Amino acid sequence: MLAIRLPPDVESRLERLAKKTGRTKTFYAREAILEHLEDLEDTYLASRRLERPAKIYSAEEVKHELGL
């Protein structure tokens, strides 16, 4: 279950879209979340990685570690 507060203008747009298409506001909210969730996850994870960078290995170190 999720409850969100939207600015009045966004709420109105969502209401109009729902009425014009015969779908629910919940349908469109769900679609928007699903459409953008992966991008949000990627952005969050990338920014976290930039805050705490991992060790960087040279090609030689990798080859040695893999026995190549």
N, CA, C and O atoms as a Tinker XYZ file with bonds, in Angstrom:
   272  protein
     1  N      0.843000   -1.180000    0.000000    73     2
     2  CA     0.000000    0.000000    0.000000    64     1     3
     3  C      0.880000    1.231000    0.000000    63     2     4     5
     4  O      1.899000    1.272000    0.689000    81     3
     5  N      0.498000    2.219000   -0.757000    73     3     6
     6  CA     1.280000    3.434000   -0.881000    64     5     7
     7  C      0.328000    4.617000   -1.013000    63     6     8     9
     8  O     -0.643000    4.563000   -1.768000    81     7
     9  N      0.609000    5.660000   -0.292000    73     7    10
    10  CA    -0.167000    6.896000   -0.417000    64     9    11
    11  C      0.811000    8.011000   -0.738000    63    10    12    13
    12  O      1.838000    8.149000   -0.075000    81    11
    13  N      0.502000    8.799000   -1.743000    73    11    14
    14  CA     1.383000    9.909000   -2.101000    64    13    15
    15  C      0.578000   11.192000   -2.228000    63    14    16    17
    16  O     -0.586000   11.182000   -2.627000    81    15
    17  N      1.216000   12.280000   -1.885000    73    15    18
    18  CA     0.608000   13.595000   -2.062000    64    17    19
    19  C      1.237000   14.223000   -3.294000    63    18    20    21
    20  O      2.460000   14.261000   -3.433000    81    19
    21  N      0.397000   14.708000   -4.175000    73    19    22
    22  CA     0.863000   15.342000   -5.399000    64    21    23
    23  C      0.473000   16.811000   -5.390000    63    22    24    25
    24  O     -0.526000   17.187000   -4.776000    81    23
    25  N      1.250000   17.639000   -6.063000    73    23    26
    26  CA     0.835000   19.034000   -6.209000    64    25    27
    27  C     -0.516000   19.078000   -6.927000    63    26    28    29
    28  O     -0.796000   18.227000   -7.772000    81    27
    29  N     -1.342000   20.053000   -6.599000    73    27    30
    30  CA    -2.682000   20.115000   -7.189000    64    29    31
    31  C     -2.695000   20.064000   -8.716000    63    30    32    33
    32  O     -3.574000   19.430000   -9.300000    81    31
    33  N     -1.732000   20.723000   -9.376000    73    31    34
    34  CA    -1.740000   20.714000  -10.837000    64    33    35
    35  C     -1.448000   19.314000  -11.393000    63    34    36    37
    36  O     -2.017000   18.917000  -12.410000    81    35
    37  N     -0.570000   18.578000  -10.730000    73    35    38
    38  CA    -0.270000   17.214000  -11.171000    64    37    39
    39  C     -1.475000   16.306000  -10.911000    63    38    40    41
    40  O     -1.827000   15.474000  -11.747000    81    39
    41  N     -2.086000   16.471000   -9.770000    73    39    42
    42  CA    -3.299000   15.705000   -9.440000    64    41    43
    43  C     -4.385000   15.941000  -10.480000    63    42    44    45
    44  O     -5.055000   14.998000  -10.903000    81    43
    45  N     -4.564000   17.197000  -10.897000    73    43    46
    46  CA    -5.572000   17.529000  -11.911000    64    45    47
    47  C     -5.248000   16.880000  -13.252000    63    46    48    49
    48  O     -6.132000   16.338000  -13.916000    81    47
    49  N     -3.994000   16.937000  -13.640000    73    47    50
    50  CA    -3.592000   16.311000  -14.906000    64    49    51
    51  C     -3.836000   14.809000  -14.871000    63    50    52    53
    52  O     -4.330000   14.223000  -15.834000    81    51
    53  N     -3.484000   14.201000  -13.755000    73    51    54
    54  CA    -3.672000   12.768000  -13.604000    64    53    55
    55  C     -5.163000   12.408000  -13.642000    63    54    56    57
    56  O     -5.556000   11.422000  -14.265000    81    55
    57  N     -5.968000   13.203000  -12.982000    73    55    58
    58  CA    -7.420000   12.993000  -12.969000    64    57    59
    59  C     -7.998000   13.107000  -14.381000    63    58    60    61
    60  O     -8.810000   12.277000  -14.790000    81    59
    61  N     -7.581000   14.132000  -15.124000    73    59    62
    62  CA    -8.060000   14.310000  -16.508000    64    61    63
    63  C     -7.666000   13.129000  -17.389000    63    62    64    65
    64  O     -8.478000   12.622000  -18.162000    81    63
    65  N     -6.414000   12.698000  -17.265000    73    63    66
    66  CA    -5.935000   11.565000  -18.056000    64    65    67
    67  C     -6.747000   10.313000  -17.741000    63    66    68    69
    68  O     -7.161000    9.589000  -18.647000    81    67
    69  N     -6.969000   10.067000  -16.475000    73    67    70
    70  CA    -7.735000    8.889000  -16.065000    64    69    71
    71  C     -9.154000    8.929000  -16.636000    63    70    72    73
    72  O     -9.649000    7.920000  -17.137000    81    71
    73  N     -9.798000   10.075000  -16.564000    73    71    74
    74  CA   -11.164000   10.204000  -17.080000    64    73    75
    75  C    -11.211000   10.034000  -18.598000    63    74    76    77
    76  O    -12.103000    9.376000  -19.132000    81    75
    77  N    -10.242000   10.634000  -19.281000    73    75    78
    78  CA   -10.228000   10.557000  -20.753000    64    77    79
    79  C     -9.965000    9.149000  -21.264000    63    78    80    81
    80  O    -10.436000    8.780000  -22.340000    81    79
    81  N     -9.227000    8.370000  -20.511000    73    79    82
    82  CA    -8.817000    7.054000  -20.986000    64    81    83
    83  C     -9.581000    5.895000  -20.345000    63    82    84    85
    84  O     -9.465000    4.752000  -20.787000    81    83
    85  N    -10.355000    6.188000  -19.313000    73    83    86
    86  CA   -11.096000    5.129000  -18.641000    64    85    87
    87  C    -10.233000    4.267000  -17.731000    63    86    88    89
    88  O    -10.657000    3.196000  -17.297000    81    87
    89  N     -9.047000    4.726000  -17.449000    73    87    90
    90  CA    -8.160000    4.017000  -16.525000    64    89    91
    91  C     -8.195000    4.729000  -15.179000    63    90    92    93
    92  O     -8.774000    5.808000  -15.048000    81    91
    93  N     -7.569000    4.111000  -14.180000    73    91    94
    94  CA    -7.549000    4.735000  -12.861000    64    93    95
    95  C     -6.273000    5.555000  -12.676000    63    94    96    97
    96  O     -5.278000    5.358000  -13.374000    81    95
    97  N     -6.331000    6.467000  -11.728000    73    95    98
    98  CA    -5.121000    7.219000  -11.372000    64    97    99
    99  C     -4.051000    6.270000  -10.853000    63    98   100   101
   100  O     -2.861000    6.464000  -11.102000    81    99
   101  N     -4.480000    5.248000  -10.134000    73    99   102
   102  CA    -3.542000    4.258000   -9.613000    64   101   103
   103  C     -2.803000    3.555000  -10.749000    63   102   104   105
   104  O     -1.603000    3.299000  -10.647000    81   103
   105  N     -3.511000    3.245000  -11.824000    73   103   106
   106  CA    -2.874000    2.610000  -12.972000    64   105   107
   107  C     -1.716000    3.470000  -13.481000    63   106   108   109
   108  O     -0.614000    2.970000  -13.704000    81   107
   109  N     -1.975000    4.761000  -13.661000    73   107   110
   110  CA    -0.936000    5.645000  -14.198000    64   109   111
   111  C      0.200000    5.888000  -13.206000    63   110   112   113
   112  O      1.355000    6.014000  -13.611000    81   111
   113  N     -0.111000    5.954000  -11.936000    73   111   114
   114  CA     0.935000    6.105000  -10.927000    64   113   115
   115  C      1.830000    4.870000  -10.931000    63   114   116   117
   116  O      3.054000    4.985000  -10.872000    81   115
   117  N      1.221000    3.698000  -11.001000    73   115   118
   118  CA     1.990000    2.456000  -11.048000    64   117   119
   119  C      2.871000    2.411000  -12.295000    63   118   120   121
   120  O      4.047000    2.055000  -12.212000    81   119
   121  N      2.312000    2.767000  -13.443000    73   119   122
   122  CA     3.075000    2.784000  -14.692000    64   121   123
   123  C      4.277000    3.726000  -14.603000    63   122   124   125
   124  O      5.374000    3.383000  -15.044000    81   123
   125  N      4.066000    4.903000  -14.034000    73   123   126
   126  CA     5.159000    5.876000  -13.914000    64   125   127
   127  C      6.265000    5.343000  -13.004000    63   126   128   129
   128  O      7.448000    5.490000  -13.309000    81   127
   129  N      5.885000    4.734000  -11.905000    73   127   130
   130  CA     6.875000    4.189000  -10.978000    64   129   131
   131  C      7.658000    3.064000  -11.639000    63   130   132   133
   132  O      8.887000    3.039000  -11.572000    81   131
   133  N      6.960000    2.141000  -12.272000    73   131   134
   134  CA     7.635000    1.017000  -12.915000    64   133   135
   135  C      8.557000    1.487000  -14.043000    63   134   136   137
   136  O      9.631000    0.922000  -14.249000    81   135
   137  N      8.137000    2.507000  -14.759000    73   135   138
   138  CA     8.931000    3.035000  -15.869000    64   137   139
   139  C     10.242000    3.650000  -15.392000    63   138   140   141
   140  O     11.257000    3.559000  -16.084000    81   139
   141  N     10.229000    4.270000  -14.226000    73   139   142
   142  CA    11.391000    5.031000  -13.774000    64   141   143
   143  C     12.169000    4.399000  -12.620000    63   142   144   145
   144  O     13.238000    4.890000  -12.258000    81   143
   145  N     11.661000    3.343000  -12.054000    73   143   146
   146  CA    12.302000    2.756000  -10.880000    64   145   147
   147  C     13.720000    2.275000  -11.173000    63   146   148   149
   148  O     14.627000    2.514000  -10.376000    81   147
   149  N     13.922000    1.605000  -12.294000    73   147   150
   150  CA    15.257000    1.096000  -12.617000    64   149   151
   151  C     16.260000    2.240000  -12.766000    63   150   152   153
   152  O     17.395000    2.139000  -12.299000    81   151
   153  N     15.839000    3.328000  -13.418000    73   151   154
   154  CA    16.727000    4.488000  -13.557000    64   153   155
   155  C     17.066000    5.086000  -12.195000    63   154   156   157
   156  O     18.213000    5.462000  -11.951000    81   155
   157  N     16.091000    5.176000  -11.320000    73   155   158
   158  CA    16.333000    5.714000   -9.989000    64   157   159
   159  C     17.291000    4.823000   -9.203000    63   158   160   161
   160  O     18.174000    5.317000   -8.501000    81   159
   161  N     17.113000    3.515000   -9.322000    73   159   162
   162  CA    18.020000    2.586000   -8.645000    64   161   163
   163  C     19.440000    2.752000   -9.173000    63   162   164   165
   164  O     20.393000    2.821000   -8.398000    81   163
   165  N     19.576000    2.817000  -10.500000    73   163   166
   166  CA    20.904000    2.983000  -11.099000    64   165   167
   167  C     21.562000    4.275000  -10.636000    63   166   168   169
   168  O     22.747000    4.280000  -10.302000    81   167
   169  N     20.815000    5.363000  -10.614000    73   167   170
   170  CA    21.351000    6.651000  -10.197000    64   169   171
   171  C     21.797000    6.606000   -8.743000    63   170   172   173
   172  O     22.882000    7.081000   -8.407000    81   171
   173  N     20.970000    6.041000   -7.892000    73   171   174
   174  CA    21.303000    5.945000   -6.472000    64   173   175
   175  C     22.557000    5.098000   -6.259000    63   174   176   177
   176  O     23.467000    5.494000   -5.530000    81   175
   177  N     22.595000    3.940000   -6.897000    73   175   178
   178  CA    23.747000    3.054000   -6.725000    64   177   179
   179  C     25.023000    3.676000   -7.279000    63   178   180   181
   180  O     26.090000    3.520000   -6.686000    81   179
   181  N     24.929000    4.370000   -8.397000    73   179   182
   182  CA    26.111000    5.017000   -8.977000    64   181   183
   183  C     26.621000    6.124000   -8.062000    63   182   184   185
   184  O     27.829000    6.250000   -7.864000    81   183
   185  N     25.728000    6.922000   -7.507000    73   183   186
   186  CA    26.171000    8.004000   -6.631000    64   185   187
   187  C     26.795000    7.444000   -5.353000    63   186   188   189
   188  O     27.757000    8.011000   -4.834000    81   187
   189  N     26.257000    6.341000   -4.848000    73   187   190
   190  CA    26.853000    5.697000   -3.668000    64   189   191
   191  C     28.253000    5.181000   -3.984000    63   190   192   193
   192  O     29.165000    5.309000   -3.167000    81   191
   193  N     28.420000    4.603000   -5.160000    73   191   194
   194  CA    29.722000    4.076000   -5.550000    64   193   195
   195  C     30.732000    5.215000   -5.683000    63   194   196   197
   196  O     31.896000    5.047000   -5.319000    81   195
   197  N     30.308000    6.367000   -6.196000    73   195   198
   198  CA    31.204000    7.513000   -6.323000    64   197   199
   199  C     31.630000    8.047000   -4.961000    63   198   200   201
   200  O     32.738000    8.558000   -4.805000    81   199
   201  N     30.743000    7.926000   -3.977000    73   199   202
   202  CA    31.079000    8.366000   -2.621000    64   201   203
   203  C     32.106000    7.444000   -1.974000    63   202   204   205
   204  O     32.950000    7.894000   -1.200000    81   203
   205  N     32.034000    6.161000   -2.291000    73   203   206
   206  CA    32.940000    5.156000   -1.727000    64   205   207
   207  C     33.515000    4.298000   -2.846000    63   206   208   209
   208  O     33.081000    3.164000   -3.047000    81   207
   209  N     34.492000    4.836000   -3.575000    73   207   210
   210  CA    35.036000    4.076000   -4.701000    64   209   211
   211  C     35.725000    2.785000   -4.259000    63   210   212   213
   212  O     36.318000    2.707000   -3.183000    81   211
   213  N     35.628000    1.794000   -5.113000    73   211   214
   214  CA    36.276000    0.506000   -4.852000    64   213   215
   215  C     37.735000    0.578000   -5.293000    63   214   216   217
   216  O     38.139000    1.499000   -6.003000    81   215
   217  N     38.507000   -0.395000   -4.866000    73   215   218
   218  CA    39.911000   -0.462000   -5.267000    64   217   219
   219  C     39.976000   -0.662000   -6.781000    63   218   220   221
   220  O     39.173000   -1.397000   -7.356000    81   219
   221  N     40.929000   -0.005000   -7.407000    73   219   222
   222  CA    41.135000   -0.132000   -8.841000    64   221   223
   223  C     42.351000   -1.022000   -9.066000    63   222   224   225
   224  O     43.407000   -0.814000   -8.468000    81   223
   225  N     42.190000   -2.008000   -9.929000    73   223   226
   226  CA    43.254000   -2.940000  -10.231000    64   225   227
   227  C     43.809000   -2.653000  -11.622000    63   226   228   229
   228  O     43.064000   -2.312000  -12.541000    81   227
   229  N     45.127000   -2.795000  -11.767000    73   227   230
   230  CA    45.754000   -2.644000  -13.084000    64   229   231
   231  C     45.526000   -3.926000  -13.880000    63   230   232   233
   232  O     45.184000   -4.966000  -13.316000    81   231
   233  N     45.716000   -3.842000  -15.172000    73   231   234
   234  CA    45.581000   -5.021000  -16.026000    64   233   235
   235  C     46.562000   -6.097000  -15.588000    63   234   236   237
   236  O     46.223000   -7.280000  -15.569000    81   235
   237  N     47.759000   -5.695000  -15.241000    73   235   238
   238  CA    48.765000   -6.647000  -14.790000    64   237   239
   239  C     48.325000   -7.366000  -13.520000    63   238   240   241
   240  O     48.510000   -8.578000  -13.399000    81   239
   241  N     47.749000   -6.636000  -12.577000    73   239   242
   242  CA    47.270000   -7.256000  -11.333000    64   241   243
   243  C     46.170000   -8.267000  -11.616000    63   242   244   245
   244  O     46.139000   -9.343000  -11.020000    81   243
   245  N     45.278000   -7.922000  -12.518000    73   243   246
   246  CA    44.175000   -8.824000  -12.871000    64   245   247
   247  C     44.728000  -10.082000  -13.537000    63   246   248   249
   248  O     44.341000  -11.197000  -13.187000    81   247
   249  N     45.625000   -9.899000  -14.486000    73   247   250
   250  CA    46.227000  -11.055000  -15.161000    64   249   251
   251  C     46.931000  -11.964000  -14.161000    63   250   252   253
   252  O     46.805000  -13.187000  -14.225000    81   251
   253  N     47.664000  -11.364000  -13.246000    73   251   254
   254  CA    48.374000  -12.151000  -12.237000    64   253   255
   255  C     47.385000  -12.914000  -11.362000    63   254   256   257
   256  O     47.572000  -14.101000  -11.094000    81   255
   257  N     46.335000  -12.230000  -10.922000    73   255   258
   258  CA    45.332000  -12.856000  -10.060000    64   257   259
   259  C     44.627000  -14.019000  -10.767000    63   258   260   261
   260  O     44.288000  -15.021000  -10.139000    81   259
   261  N     44.412000  -13.874000  -12.070000    73   259   262
   262  CA    43.733000  -14.923000  -12.838000    64   261   263
   263  C     44.696000  -15.979000  -13.364000    63   262   264   265
   264  O     44.278000  -16.966000  -13.969000    81   263
   265  N     45.980000  -15.767000  -13.130000    73   263   266
   266  CA    46.957000  -16.744000  -13.591000    64   265   267
   267  C     47.186000  -16.715000  -15.084000    63   266   268   269
   268  O     47.495000  -17.741000  -15.691000    81   267
   269  N     47.038000  -15.554000  -15.675000    73   267   270
   270  CA    47.230000  -15.430000  -17.129000    64   269   271
   271  C     48.604000  -14.928000  -17.483000    63   270   272
   272  O     48.918000  -14.770000  -18.662000    81   271
